[in-house]
Amino acid sequence: MTHYSEIDTPAVLIDLDRAESNLKKAQDAANKAGIALRPHIKTHKLPFFAKKQVELGAVGVTVQKLGEAEVMADAGLTDLLLTFNIIGASKLKRLKALHDRVTIRVVADSPDCVTGLAQAFTNAEHRLGVFVECDTGMGRCGVQSPAAALDLARQIIAAPGLGFAGLMTYPAAGKYREAAQWLADARDVFSSAGVDLPAITTGGTPDIWHMDEAANVATEYRPGTYIYMDRSQVAAGAASLDDCALTVLATVVSRPTETRAIIDAGSKALTSDLLGLVGHGHVLEFPDAKIVGLSEEHGTLDISACASKPDIGDLVRIVPNHCCPVTNLFDQVHLIRDDELLQAMDVAARGKVN
Amino acid sequence: MTHYSEIDTPAVLIDLDRAESNLKKAQDAANKAGIALRPHIKTHKLPFFAKKQVELGAVGVTVQKLGEAEVMADAGLTDLLLTFNIIGASKLKRLKALHDRVTIRVVADSPDCVTGLAQAFTNAEHRLGVFVECDTGMGRCGVQSPAAALDLARQIIAAPGLGFAGLMTYPAAGKYREAAQWLADARDVFSSAGVDLPAITTGGTPDIWHMDEAANVATEYRPGTYIYMDRSQVAAGAASLDDCALTVLATVVSRPTETRAIIDAGSKALTSDLLGLVGHGHVLEFPDAKIVGLSEEHGTLDISACASKPDIGDLVRIVPNHCCPVTNLFDQVHLIRDDELLQAMDVAARGKVN
């Protein structure tokens, strides 16, 4: 048996009990709400957990990149939703190769994007399912109105090799009701036009425990972060610190002053993501410490508020602000149970930039 | 010949003419100032450029992690400075293995750190060179006074297997004069005590063009970012946009509104590093565009100030705020010359977290 304290730092620890509990809790909530769950693998980037999510009842998984889809397809996942506009010949070719071997569907939010898909996919016997992405308040991608969603759906329907799959949105955190209203309006627009709306897929861990409300209009929910949770989800009220399954193990390497400690986890381990928070993570062993600065390889802690202060060589575990990009920085994560190392696992879909 | 526009996005482009020009300009300035150059490889993480730096006249290279040192030693680099406290049995063992095959020196800023090194390195015939790290204003690692530097130097000198190599500092950006004063005071303290000070090594790209002043007290300079330069160095006055050798190639994938464009480069390509800047990078083709938001895979551009606006499918090149962590996010970078692809090169020292 290897205790986590024997792992070289910095390292990512995944508490398997907590991760499994988070997965089960969300699947139970989805089942109760009567909404399909399609977890986003961007958080863990691991076939191991993707398979576990499907075993627990997920209808498939969500990916953001063709490279992630390829890793998941290679690992035996058969039902993928790629929630990103696919633009350009090189990516369309890879999408076609995926479409030939698994069920993969994509999104589009513009006539240009649909035109590209329609030119690449022409087989009416094996259509590519395309969702219309809707901007329900996030201010990122997406058509701007239900009427525009209907127009784009009609373009998809008119393309021989495409199939209209429904509407997709990623709501702004905390704005799930506004998103639901937008989608309900769209449902009315489609209904009035006599256009079938096969599915409505929404997502987001910050509002995951309102899946019952989401289910009033949506048929599918795509949470990502819920498997590990993080400091931003604790701040959003979606999790407690005890739910956080991912921590970054670090060593105190310097104590230059009475009030300063330096750890060997900087932005290359924790990322610079603040997500509106103050400080760069929560130090479990020294909850009164503040991570006030990050260089690439150094984390600077203000420990003036700590009654007992860390010594050089001490190990600390940090709940990062945002767990998803953290797993993208490490070639391996360490699965632990009861503080014992089970396995160092390669992050198979890490660094899939396209 | 492959034009860069044929490379799948997002991708890192390295303009080789610019990188070589940056390397040469700094080496020339160091030669003129009479200061040794020891470039930090954290920026490029490539043996290819490390060797080029040594060929141009660098005395060796700087690394921040044992994993980086191992990659460089494997590639034939023979003189390494590791500017990070090495703490713990596992890392000391790897350091010993490196010390057996190349010249590697390290830093320490505490008696605890020196004690660990002294216990691992005991061979007086093959001593480990140790610099005392000094906090000259950065507020990160380092002893807090010249007197403390002298005390630590004496501990190093007293250890049979260690050799006192000198003083090392990373000055706060723009504070090179304060750092020089600190080091001059330390030189006086060592001189008064009759303790030989073999070398003083300082660094930082923001103040690289003041190497002539640094040379009044320092014997060695360790710049990293200077090879590629970036938006933060342009803001610091150390480079112009025309010096920036690294850009992130991205595709416009969505134009949801008249004033918004979405690109396929988010924080997983550009990082969330702000370094005090507003916005997440400079878009070369649309200099009036502002990168106002990043998700992991999306960059959100406010294009309201752009006279001509980007279309879906357009390629853009972005000068990131901070080039160093960008190369850590990509398995490969693309070397280009006159806009033509020369080679896709694996980032050999990417992801060396420990």
HADDOCK unambig.tbl for C-alpha pairs under 7 A between the chains (distance, minus, plus):
assign (segid A and resid 8 and name CA) (segid B and resid 90 and name CA) 6.95 0.50 0.50
assign (segid A and resid 9 and name CA) (segid B and resid 354 and name CA) 6.32 0.50 0.50
assign (segid A and resid 10 and name CA) (segid B and resid 353 and name CA) 6.42 0.50 0.50
assign (segid A and resid 10 and name CA) (segid B and resid 354 and name CA) 6.38 0.50 0.50
assign (segid A and resid 85 and name CA) (segid B and resid 253 and name CA) 6.21 0.50 0.50
assign (segid A and resid 87 and name CA) (segid B and resid 253 and name CA) 6.44 0.50 0.50
assign (segid A and resid 87 and name CA) (segid B and resid 313 and name CA) 6.50 0.50 0.50
assign (segid A and resid 88 and name CA) (segid B and resid 313 and name CA) 6.99 0.50 0.50
assign (segid A and resid 90 and name CA) (segid B and resid 8 and name CA) 6.92 0.50 0.50
assign (segid A and resid 140 and name CA) (segid B and resid 262 and name CA) 6.98 0.50 0.50
assign (segid A and resid 140 and name CA) (segid B and resid 300 and name CA) 6.59 0.50 0.50
assign (segid A and resid 141 and name CA) (segid B and resid 254 and name CA) 6.22 0.50 0.50
assign (segid A and resid 141 and name CA) (segid B and resid 256 and name CA) 5.97 0.50 0.50
assign (segid A and resid 141 and name CA) (segid B and resid 262 and name CA) 6.74 0.50 0.50
assign (segid A and resid 142 and name CA) (segid B and resid 256 and name CA) 5.99 0.50 0.50
assign (segid A and resid 143 and name CA) (segid B and resid 256 and name CA) 6.08 0.50 0.50
assign (segid A and resid 144 and name CA) (segid B and resid 256 and name CA) 6.84 0.50 0.50
assign (segid A and resid 253 and name CA) (segid B and resid 85 and name CA) 6.21 0.50 0.50
assign (segid A and resid 253 and name CA) (segid B and resid 87 and name CA) 6.45 0.50 0.50
assign (segid A and resid 254 and name CA) (segid B and resid 141 and name CA) 6.21 0.50 0.50
assign (segid A and resid 256 and name CA) (segid B and resid 141 and name CA) 5.96 0.50 0.50
assign (segid A and resid 256 and name CA) (segid B and resid 142 and name CA) 5.98 0.50 0.50
assign (segid A and resid 256 and name CA) (segid B and resid 143 and name CA) 6.07 0.50 0.50
assign (segid A and resid 256 and name CA) (segid B and resid 144 and name CA) 6.85 0.50 0.50
assign (segid A and resid 262 and name CA) (segid B and resid 140 and name CA) 6.96 0.50 0.50
assign (segid A and resid 262 and name CA) (segid B and resid 141 and name CA) 6.74 0.50 0.50
assign (segid A and resid 268 and name CA) (segid B and resid 325 and name CA) 6.99 0.50 0.50
assign (segid A and resid 272 and name CA) (segid B and resid 272 and name CA) 5.28 0.50 0.50
assign (segid A and resid 272 and name CA) (segid B and resid 273 and name CA) 5.70 0.50 0.50
assign (segid A and resid 273 and name CA) (segid B and resid 272 and name CA) 5.69 0.50 0.50
assign (segid A and resid 300 and name CA) (segid B and resid 140 and name CA) 6.57 0.50 0.50
assign (segid A and resid 313 and name CA) (segid B and resid 87 and name CA) 6.51 0.50 0.50
assign (segid A and resid 313 and name CA) (segid B and resid 88 and name CA) 6.99 0.50 0.50
assign (segid A and resid 329 and name CA) (segid B and resid 351 and name CA) 6.43 0.50 0.50
assign (segid A and resid 330 and name CA) (segid B and resid 351 and name CA) 6.27 0.50 0.50
assign (segid A and resid 331 and name CA) (segid B and resid 351 and name CA) 6.80 0.50 0.50
assign (segid A and resid 351 and name CA) (segid B and resid 329 and name CA) 6.42 0.50 0.50
assign (segid A and resid 351 and name CA) (segid B and resid 330 and name CA) 6.27 0.50 0.50
assign (segid A and resid 351 and name CA) (segid B and resid 331 and name CA) 6.81 0.50 0.50
assign (segid A and resid 353 and name CA) (segid B and resid 10 and name CA) 6.41 0.50 0.50
assign (segid A and resid 354 and name CA) (segid B and resid 9 and name CA) 6.32 0.50 0.50
assign (segid A and resid 354 and name CA) (segid B and resid 10 and name CA) 6.39 0.50 0.50
